[in-house]
Amino acid sequence: MKRLIIFLMFVAIIGTFCTLNVGCDDNPEEAIAQQGRRNQRLVNDMVRDIVYIKDPRTGLCFAYKWGGAANGGPALAMVPCESIPEELLITAQIEDDQ
């Protein structure tokens, strides 16, 4: 009787995982394709949110992304200015207080 209960619990747990789509796909190729599409959307959204900034005081360019507090906060990386298309580059306008 104990073995039957343990077996039924095991089947229930496996069934739950399969219902939640954790690796019990009938078509693994489709699962891989779906994951690829999800990854592509994620990357597209990440790149779409990058802002390219030029600091006129130093001539340096940066890629800035606000990831939100839940995603680790903002990110800033120096990038070669010549690799940024002009229409994507925003030059800071810093006024001297003198």
Secondary structure, DSSP 8 states (H G I E B T S, - for coil): -HHHHHHHHHHHHHHHHHHTTSS--S-HHHHHHHHHHHHHHHHHHHHHT-EEEEETTTTEEEEEEE--GGGTSEEEEEE-GGGS-GGGEEE-------
